[in-house]
Amino acid sequence: MSSLQELKKQARQLSVSDRLELVHAIIESLQDVPNQQSERSDIIKQMKGLLKTDEPAPTDEQVAAMLEERTDKQAAFHQALIDAGLVKQIKHPSYNLIPEQRLIQVEGKPVSETLIAERR
């Protein structure tokens, strides 16, 4: 049995107040981890710094390596949250485009007027 599984087993045996105290300690320890925004800012500063020097711009491979490193760090952070039991799943945003919706013509009174009249 791994040490993480043993810790989880031991945590379940604690009283509710002790478990809450443990969660608080875990959250405090995670606050020491740099957040994603500052990590992104660091990468941007690093890239801007490359542009300010006499060095050539990063190659596609270097940019891909930077992005992969960021993705790996983010995945490790998400896994740490899951392993700590702080979250059950990580939801990723959907970047699917919303199809353009066509307006339809309605005959008669506007729908808003009909709703207001029915509420009276």
ZIPE-V462450 format. One line per field, one symbol per residue. phi: phi as a letter, one per 40 degrees, with the letter a starting at -180 (. if undefined). psi: psi as a letter, one per 20 degrees, with the letter a starting at -180 (. if undefined). A space follows every 50 residues. Layout:
phi->???
psi->???
//
This chain:
phi->.ccccccccccccccccccccccccccccccccccccccccccccccccc cccccccccdccccccccccccccccccccccccgcbcabcbccbccccc cccbcbcgccdccccccccc
psi->prhghgggghhhirrghhhhhggghgghhhhipprhghgghgggggghhh hiaiqqqqrhggghgghggggggghggghhgghijhqhqppqqpjpqpqp ppqqppqbqqhghggghhi.
//
